[in-house]
Amino acid sequence: MHPRSSTPALLSLALGYFALGTASLAVVGLSGPIAADLRVSAATVGTLVTVFSLVFALAAPIATIALGRLDRRRVLLLGLALMTIGGIAGAAAPTFAALAAARVAAGLGAAIFGPAASATGSMIVPAEQRPRALAVVFGGMTAATVLGVPLASAAGTAIGWRATMAAVVALTLVAGGLLAVLLPSVAAGPAPTARAFAGVLRTPGAASMIATTLLVLTAQFTVYGVAGAYLATRFGAGPGLVSLTLLVFGALGMVGNAAGARVYTRLGGGRTIALALAGLTITFLALAGVPALPVAGVAVFAFWAFFNTLFMAPQQARLVELLPEQRGILLALNASALYLGMSLGSLLGSGLLPALGGRWLPALALTPLALAAGAHAASLRPRPTRPTAPAATSAPAPAHH
């Protein structure tokens, strides 16, 4: 597909990722209304992120093997269909247990859609356009933090959490309709096998890159997975300020996502990831050290957002460059690591925030972040990667979602 004509398909994939991201993270902004309605604590609601993320992490490699022979468009639509079923069940859930079960179905759909979306985005553009194509596709996830999470927080207060989740279902259906129309048929390529997964992990650098993703997301979601409760505990933020902080986080995240491909081209993949890790380290030190003033919380979250998304697309581009012919396997493993990290981090945050308090929770996040730096250093030793400079005239703009 010509790079210019690929833009509508890339944007439709980004919208699907926006639906996925909103479905997975909306409960961060809806923790208060859900807790009040279903009579559980706000920290307990944080485990809904854990449920979704853990199902995603376990199912993504299995789905890649089981559906590997199918046309990519069919796989993507199947994933969105399961997300829709899970979303409807969640909006109607009478109990917290039923809501958690609905998250299992939605997580399965996301596990099918997410890796296939990234792989498809990298397949419909020339090799030199892959970093920017991946930034466009994963930019849908970033946009979910800009619009999905803060709007869910505001809508949960205005129209209730059930109506908000129903709106996410409608968004998922729109994404599916656009994908059906705008995305051409994309051949699956060689079907991956369990043996192929093992072979990919033995490739020098692959396992350490995937471990980096796991540890970075564990560190971040130790705090972000309980963002509403954390901001209230640490900075005395009410619902309005929580929504504003999440909106600022998402807006600056879009800037980081747009900058990611350009920084990757200028610095190379290894240095870009090192820069992101340095920014995240400063973030968690600041969260532990700044005064307990609301404006300080907003400022640190804004700084954090840029380096959060500076990590995402460049890490995917490094993996595709490592083994282009096995991109589906690598991106599935990376997506599993990403959501397993979200699950572990959210579990740590919801379990330890009441005990540690807002000041010390970010200090705990520094431990997996330090391990991530070690894993990243290990990934550079056996096989350094260098980006191919993208053609500036024909690249889709990653900031346009």
TAKATA-V943711 format. One record per helix or strand. SS is the DSSP state (hx for helix, st for strand). FROM is the first residue (numbers start at 1). TO is the last residue. If there is no record, write none. Layout:
SS;FROM;TO
SS;FROM;TO
This chain:
hx;7;29
hx;31;38
hx;42;45
hx;47;66
hx;72;91
hx;96;123
hx;127;158
hx;161;182
hx;194;202
hx;206;224
hx;227;235
hx;239;267
hx;269;289
hx;294;322
hx;324;382
